[in-house]
Structure formats: C-alpha cells, structure tokens
Amino acid sequence: MSLPHAILTALLEKPSSGLELTRRFDRSIGYFWSSTHQQIYRELGKLEQAGHIRALPSPQPTRGQKKEYEVLPAGRAELAHWVGRQEDPRPVRDPLLLRLRAAAAVGDGEGVEEELVRHLELHRAQLADYREIERRDFPPERRITREDRLRHVVLRGGIELESFWTAWLTDALAELTADGAGDGPGGPVDGGPAGDEDADEGP
C-alpha cells in the first residue's frame, strides 16, 4: 500500500480538509498505514497537481480557511486500478525479532525480557482497542453491505495480528524465563534458524 492510495481511500469515504484527514489517519487508517502530518499534506499537494483530487469551492472564501478535498474521476480510476493489481505478500521486517537474534549473537540478552513485557502490554492494549471498535461499530446486524463487510474484514485482520503477537510474546517470555532455557532440546545447541550459523534461509 502507498500513502497516496490511503489518502484517496479516505477522501472517497468522506471529503475532508488536510487537518481532518490527519485526524482520521490517527484514528482509523493509521492503525495499518501510519504517516506523519507533513507527509499527508505533501501528498495532498501532489494528488491535486496530478488531477486526482480537487479542493471543494467554498461558498464564502475566508483568509486562512481550511480547504476540503474530494476525489476526482481520475483519482477514483487510479484507486480502482491499484485495488485490482496483484501484489505479493511482504516478508516480516520487525526490529524486535532482529534484536532478539542480535542478542543471541552477542551473547548478551540483558533487558530483553523487559522489552518483551513492554511490547506485550502494548499489543494487549491495541487488541483491546480493536475489539472495542468491533463491538461498537461492527455488530453482526450492522454488517449488511459488502462495504461494511470489507471494513470488518480489515479490522479482523488487525485483531488476528494482535492476537498472534500477544500469544507469541507470552510464549517467548515463558521460554526465556524458564529454568535452564536454551540448554535442553530446542535450545541454540540444537541448531535451526535461531542457532545454526549457516541457516541463512531462516528468519
């Protein structure tokens, strides 16, 4: 996904000013495609120059008034083309996983457990937020249209991802804090992606 397509999606759902758009990113689209306010304003200018969006005319122009943007037919066509395009899944690139691998390489895991606990708390909080959004905005009786179901599917993806991370972090902490962790079966001496120096194809 790219930021221009995220902006086109948000503006198709509801014409907005740049400020309103950045707030909507903070509350919704930003959950799965984050961006800074400066990046959003910069892309708005590019989309307007490309003829994909336009600023809505104001009935009473006022100095410093916020411009509201709407998507033009060319922008809708670009978004529809992007929706139908094939794109392969991207590999996971999470710094936490690399840091754990680095801790094994340098032989110093000081602070690792504390960081895992911190991440676990953050993922638990995000999972609770997602479940509250599902309860509030997507009860079964309100998933009527295809558009409703598509939005709910996106939310379910976030719920499943956060569920995975909370389960994985819980298991990782249990393994790292167990007595003798790493000295028995499944530890680094047994090789595998986490312990075999030649296993370049591993994570």
N, C-alpha and C positions, 0 to 999 in steps of 0.2 A: 504494500500500500504506500502511497505517496501523500504528502501534505496537500497538494492541490486537489486531489480526488477526495480527501477527507473534507476539505472546505466546500467543494461542490456538493457533496452529500449533505452536509449540514445546512447549506443555503437552500437546497431543494426541499428539505424538510420544513424550513422556515426562513424567509428573508430576514437578515439581521444586519446590524451595524458591526463594525470591527470589534467594538467593546463587548457587545452581546455575544458575538461569535467566540471570543476568547473565554468568556464565562461559560458558554455551553461546552467548550472543549474541556474546561476544568471539571465539569460535572458529568459529562457523558462520553463523547468520543475520545476524550483524553485518557479514559481508562485503558484503551487499547492502541491509541496512537497519540502520544504526547507531543506537545510542541510549545515553544515559548510564544509569548505575545508578539514579540518582534518578528518572529518567523511568520506568524499568521498575517500580520499587517503587510509584510513584504510580499507574501504570496497573493494577497488580495489585489495588490497593485499589478502584479504580473498577469493574473487572471483577467483583470479589467482590460489591460493592454491587448491581451490575446483575443478579446471579444467573447470570452466565456461567461462573464458576469457584467452587470452594469449597476451603477448607483441609481436607486429609485429617485425620481424627481420629488422634490419637497414642495408642498403647497405654499409654504411661507419660508423662503430661504432666510436663514439666520446665520450670522457670523459665528463660526465655531460649532455649528450644529452637526451631530453625528450623521454620517451617510449610511443609509441602509442599502444592502446589496441584494440582488436577485440573480438567478441563473438564467442565461440566455439560451436559445435553442442550440447554439454551438457548444455550450458548456454541457448541456444535457446529453448531446450526442457523444461528446468526449467521454463522459462518465459511463454511458451505456456501452461504448466500445471497450472501456477498461474493465467493466464488470464481466464482459464476455470473453476476456482474454485468458489464456492459460498461463499459470504461474506455478512453478514447483514449490513445495514446502521448503522453508528456510531452516538450516540447522540451528540448534540451540546455541546461543552465544551469551551465556550468563557468567558474569565476572565471579560470582560466588563459587561456581564449580571449578573455575580455573584457579581460584585462590586455595581451594582445598587440595587440588593437585599440586600446587606450588608448595603448600605446607608439607606435603609428603616428600617433595623433592629436597627441601632444605632441612627436613628433619626437625622442624620447629612448628608445632601446632598451637603455640600459646595464643590464647584469645579466640581460637576457632569456635569452641563451644559457645562462648558468649555471643559471638556474631550469629551463629546458627539460631540461638534462642531469640535474638533480636529480630531476625528475619521471620522466624516462626510467628512471633507476635504480630508483625506487620501483615503477614499473609492471612492470619486468622481474622484480623480486623477488616481486611479487604473482602474476605469471604463473607463476613457478617454483613458488610455493606451491600454486596451483590445480592445476597439472599433477601435482604430487606427491600431492595429495589424490585426483585421478582415478586415478593409478596404484595407490595404496594401497587406496582404498575402492570404486572402480567399474571393475574389470576386466570385460571382456565377459562372462565366465562368471558374474559376480555380478549382472548386470542382468536378473534373472529376472522379478520382479513389475513391475506398472505403477508402483507406488510407487517402486521402485528407479530405473526409467527416468525418472520425473518429477524425482527428485532429481538424476540425472545431467544431465538437460537444463538444469536451473538452473545447475549447475556449468559446463557447456559454454558457457552464456551468459556467465559470468564470464571464462572462458578466451578467448572470442572478443572480448569487450570489451577485455581487457588486451592481446590481440594487436593489436587496432586501435590502441590508444594507443601501444604501443611502435613500431609501423610508422609512425604519423603523426608522432610526436616525432622519430624518426630522420630522416624526410624533411624535417621542418621545420628541424632543425638543419643538414642538408646544404644546404638552400636559403639559410638565413640566413648561413651561414659561407662560401658560395661567393663568389668574386671578382666584384664588380660586382652582387651580388644586389640586385634591386629597380630596376636601371637599364635592363634589357632587357625583352623580351617577357614578359608575365606579372607585371611589377612594378606598383607603385602607379600609374604614369603611364598604364597601360592600362585603368584603371577596374575595374569588377567589384565584388563585395561588399566586398573589402578596401580598395579605393581610391576608389570612387565615393561622394562625399558624399551623393548623392541616392538611393542604393540602400538605402532604409530596409527593404526586404523581405529584404535579405541578412542573413547571420549577424553 
